[in-house]
Amino acid sequence: MDQNVNHKLIIYQMLPRLFGNTNTTNKFYGSIEENGVGKLNDISDKALHQIKAMGFSHVWYTGIIEHATMTDYSKFGIKLDDPDVVKGRAGSPYAVKDYYDIDPDLAVNVKNRIAEFESLVKRTHANGLKVIIDFVPNHIARTYNSDAKPKGVSDFGADDDKTKGFSPTNDLYYTPGQAFAVPQGYNPGGDEFHSPLKTGVFDENPAKATGNDVFSATPSINDWFETVKLNYGVDYMNGRQGHFNPTPPVWQKMFDILHYWTTKGVDGFRCDMVEMVPVEFWSWIITKLKAEYPDLVFIGEAYDTSKYGTYIFTGHFDYLYDKVGLYDGLKRLMRNEPACTIWDINKVCFHESAEFPEHMLRFLENHDEERIASLHFAGDAWLAVPAMIVTATLSAGPVMIYSGQEVGEPANGTEGFSGTDGRTSIFDYWGLPEHQKWVNGGKFDGGALSDSQKQLREFYSRLLNVAANNEAITKGEFHELMLLNLHEGYGFDEHTYAYVRYTDKQRILVVTNFSRTEHEFNVKLPAELLEKWGMDGAIAFKDMLGEKVYHTIDVKHGVVMKIAAASGLVLSF
């Protein structure tokens, strides 16, 4: 690991659509007028100051690029989208309609939407935070139509030969001779939504391939039917043969798009579904952009643990999602599932990402996953404490929190296109009731939070600041303590996990208890480490998340502590 690079990014993910919305109506399939919407201008200096104070270094503004929607902005010169190929009244942020524009929903003055985004970037930077936005490379909205593109730029597919299913020079894939069919049974916007375009038919002939690699004219209602797949030079119908020389036109178009946003002050991109795009493209575009902007950050949404190394070392990603691995193992522990075990954490540390832990982004929530406090997940935000301690301190790599997680947002209710699934909808206009208590009418002071919510938010704040500001965590060595303590310590089992993080100047002991009962521990430290540190005799262990101090008469015999159910300690010594 390069000791000169600080990989401990602390990322706050928010959907601006949700973040500043103080409307509490939350009507099923509600319109923008009924349920309200957050604006970029709502993300005030006060809000950003509070985010920074929690320990965050970056904000991922999710869903700010213009995407397909059922809301009519035609009076502003924005082409109306056919609702038959839009999911939810607000629309999916991942069905991009114009890569060069900002979602008009998020603007106070729609005609001024780019300037409002530029002001948000300046505000974010002025508060000591960096800006991350989405890059959705695999697919675009079926209704893609860029009205903000620079001169000389042509839309995706505008110059395609549509008689060919695949061509290395086409931007899209086609099904020649077949027209696209809207999936049977789709009722866009619910029963109350009416539009002259809501006909069950969308005019697309020949049909384009659907985003989730469906190369037919008839995607199902469970497919990403609102999107079309972009062509990066891969012939999927011919053994996935790659045609990368000369450079496919989509590659250059995407470079121009990312360069455009980088010139507006964007500091990094969270890249959607990176494994659906050839690694050769990532290697090309990241290298090319970093030649001009060396500090630009690329985060990849990835799920195949066997390919992590390829996307980091060949694709040149700075960070990849650690969802399959750490998140999944921690979720089982948080839910107290029959098969849950801390050996899943061990597997991550010593096998899946043993060679590159600092390149793995750890999290317990994001827009794709269930809320911890939902009944579908743990049902209680406090059950995340030991998992969050591990998430934040296990490695030198980045950690991410999803807006509302820190106050126990449970994602109750059925929003519209999104059902009752424990997730906050990205498709619908909605408000976050528990988050709104922190927003408190735009004061961003937590004035309406319960005492328990205030304590939860304080826990997150202390933990994230500890993770960000202590070199043992940001660049220290990792030493797991499980084998030693299962043999020589006491209190340990498959629902407890302990390790030390250390440098020459600092040592931190982390002990977590995932079980539903209190445990008393005697934590032994390895003799070789004690000798290396020159430690013996009486040692004090200070709680970095609270005020308590644990004393041991002789550190060689271990340190005794009690840890409550679903809790943990981070101790400096």
RAHU-V836655 format. One record per residue. N is the residue number from 1. RES is the residue in one small letter. PHI is phi in whole degrees, 0 to 359 (none if undefined). Layout:
# RAHU-V836655
n res phi
N RES PHI
N RES PHI
This chain:
# RAHU-V836655
n res phi
1 m none
2 d 287
3 q 292
4 n 273
5 v 258
6 n 270
7 h 272
8 k 277
9 l 291
10 i 246
11 i 254
12 y 254
13 q 270
14 m 218
15 l 265
16 p 308
17 r 305
18 l 264
19 f 303
20 g 263
21 n 284
22 t 257
23 n 289
24 t 252
25 t 296
26 n 49
27 k 280
28 f 303
29 y 54
30 g 292
31 s 281
32 i 297
33 e 290
34 e 282
35 n 261
36 g 78
37 v 204
38 g 284
39 k 243
40 l 300
41 n 293
42 d 292
43 i 279
44 s 277
45 d 303
46 k 297
47 a 299
48 l 293
49 h 298
50 q 293
51 i 296
52 k 299
53 a 296
54 m 285
55 g 111
56 f 286
57 s 247
58 h 224
59 v 240
60 w 264
61 y 277
62 t 275
63 g 77
64 i 268
65 i 286
66 e 299
67 h 230
68 a 296
69 t 208
70 m 271
71 t 281
72 d 270
73 y 244
74 s 297
75 k 293
76 f 260
77 g 83
78 i 261
79 k 298
80 l 291
81 d 271
82 d 285
83 p 296
84 d 297
85 v 235
86 v 231
87 k 258
88 g 87
89 r 299
90 a 281
91 g 93
92 s 283
93 p 298
94 y 259
95 a 244
96 v 290
97 k 259
98 d 206
99 y 295
100 y 259
101 d 224
102 i 257
103 d 304
104 p 298
105 d 306
106 l 271
107 a 258
108 v 288
109 n 246
110 v 305
111 k 292
112 n 253
113 r 296
114 i 295
115 a 296
116 e 294
117 f 293
118 e 301
119 s 293
120 l 297
121 v 300
122 k 297
123 r 298
124 t 298
125 h 296
126 a 295
127 n 264
128 g 77
129 l 243
130 k 252
131 v 252
132 i 243
133 i 232
134 d 286
135 f 234
136 v 251
137 p 272
138 n 281
139 h 208
140 i 229
141 a 297
142 r 300
143 t 261
144 y 309
145 n 200
146 s 271
147 d 258
148 a 247
149 k 295
150 p 296
151 k 301
152 g 88
153 v 265
154 s 255
155 d 294
156 f 301
157 g 88
158 a 299
159 d 251
160 d 287
161 d 269
162 k 279
163 t 278
164 k 250
165 g 298
166 f 223
167 s 215
168 p 300
169 t 260
170 n 276
171 d 273
172 l 230
173 y 252
174 y 228
175 t 241
176 p 305
177 g 85
178 q 232
179 a 270
180 f 293
181 a 241
182 v 296
183 p 305
184 q 299
185 g 86
186 y 281
187 n 242
188 p 299
189 g 77
190 g 81
191 d 297
192 e 279
193 f 273
194 h 235
195 s 203
196 p 299
197 l 272
198 k 278
199 t 239
200 g 80
201 v 230
202 f 230
203 d 282
204 e 211
205 n 215
206 p 286
207 a 295
208 k 265
209 a 296
210 t 275
211 g 307
212 n 269
213 d 62
214 v 259
215 f 262
216 s 215
217 a 275
218 t 231
219 p 297
220 s 273
221 i 294
222 n 270
223 d 275
224 w 275
225 f 293
226 e 279
227 t 236
228 v 237
229 k 283
230 l 271
231 n 258
232 y 261
233 g 95
234 v 256
235 d 269
236 y 295
237 m 273
238 n 224
239 g 67
240 r 56
241 q 295
242 g 265
243 h 236
244 f 251
245 n 224
246 p 290
247 t 302
248 p 301
249 p 301
250 v 298
251 w 303
252 q 294
253 k 298
254 m 291
255 f 300
256 d 299
257 i 293
258 l 294
259 h 297
260 y 303
261 w 287
262 t 296
263 t 293
264 k 270
265 g 99
266 v 293
267 d 262
268 g 188
269 f 231
270 r 267
271 c 262
272 d 282
273 m 44
274 v 294
275 e 284
276 m 273
277 v 238
278 p 299
279 v 298
280 e 300
281 f 295
282 w 298
283 s 302
284 w 291
285 i 285
286 i 293
287 t 300
288 k 294
289 l 289
290 k 287
291 a 298
292 e 262
293 y 233
294 p 297
295 d 268
296 l 299
297 v 252
298 f 240
299 i 245
300 g 251
301 e 279
302 a 225
303 y 227
304 d 263
305 t 300
306 s 288
307 k 250
308 y 305
309 g 300
310 t 297
311 y 287
312 i 279
313 f 269
314 t 264
315 g 282
316 h 70
317 f 292
318 d 285
319 y 215
320 l 234
321 y 304
322 d 255
323 k 269
324 v 282
325 g 134
326 l 294
327 y 303
328 d 298
329 g 293
330 l 294
331 k 298
332 r 299
333 l 293
334 m 296
335 r 276
336 n 57
337 e 289
338 p 305
339 a 266
340 c 290
341 t 201
342 i 289
343 w 291
344 d 295
345 i 293
346 n 303
347 k 297
348 v 298
349 c 292
350 f 251
351 h 229
352 e 301
353 s 230
354 a 301
355 e 272
356 f 209
357 p 299
358 e 290
359 h 261
360 m 255
361 l 274
362 r 256
363 f 199
364 l 241
365 e 216
366 n 203
367 h 294
368 d 273
369 e 255
370 e 291
371 r 291
372 i 305
373 a 283
374 s 286
375 l 292
376 h 286
377 f 248
378 a 254
379 g 79
380 d 204
381 a 298
382 w 290
383 l 291
384 a 276
385 v 305
386 p 295
387 a 293
388 m 290
389 i 299
390 v 295
391 t 305
392 a 275
393 t 241
394 l 296
395 s 219
396 a 277
397 g 280
398 p 286
399 v 225
400 m 228
401 i 241
402 y 260
403 s 313
404 g 103
405 q 302
406 e 287
407 v 239
408 g 77
409 e 298
410 p 264
411 a 57
412 n 282
413 g 95
414 t 251
415 e 276
416 g 157
417 f 299
418 s 281
419 g 269
420 t 277
421 d 231
422 g 79
423 r 248
424 t 281
425 s 297
426 i 257
427 f 256
428 d 241
429 y 283
430 w 199
431 g 241
432 l 255
433 p 303
434 e 284
435 h 300
436 q 298
437 k 292
438 w 283
439 v 303
440 n 51
441 g 68
442 g 96
443 k 280
444 f 52
445 d 237
446 g 68
447 g 300
448 a 258
449 l 288
450 s 287
451 d 300
452 s 296
453 q 293
454 k 297
455 q 292
456 l 297
457 r 297
458 e 293
459 f 302
460 y 300
461 s 298
462 r 297
463 l 297
464 l 293
465 n 292
466 v 298
467 a 296
468 a 281
469 n 242
470 n 232
471 e 294
472 a 299
473 i 268
474 t 284
475 k 208
476 g 279
477 e 286
478 f 239
479 h 222
480 e 285
481 l 248
482 m 290
483 l 299
484 l 301
485 n 280
486 l 291
487 h 265
488 e 244
489 g 272
490 y 213
491 g 95
492 f 264
493 d 204
494 e 284
495 h 245
496 t 230
497 y 215
498 a 217
499 y 198
500 v 242
501 r 241
502 y 205
503 t 232
504 d 296
505 k 255
506 q 210
507 r 227
508 i 227
509 l 256
510 v 243
511 v 229
512 t 234
513 n 236
514 f 276
515 s 286
516 r 269
517 t 228
518 e 295
519 h 237
520 e 259
521 f 241
522 n 241
523 v 265
524 k 268
525 l 253
526 p 299
527 a 302
528 e 292
529 l 286
530 l 299
531 e 293
532 k 300
533 w 274
534 g 66
535 m 249
536 d 202
537 g 74
538 a 285
539 i 225
540 a 257
541 f 247
542 k 257
543 d 291
544 m 277
545 l 255
546 g 212
547 e 245
548 k 286
549 v 236
550 y 253
551 h 250
552 t 233
553 i 290
554 d 218
555 v 301
556 k 295
557 h 265
558 g 97
559 v 236
560 v 265
561 m 204
562 k 250
563 i 233
564 a 297
565 a 304
566 a 48
567 s 212
568 g 186
569 l 230
570 v 239
571 l 240
572 s 266
573 f 208
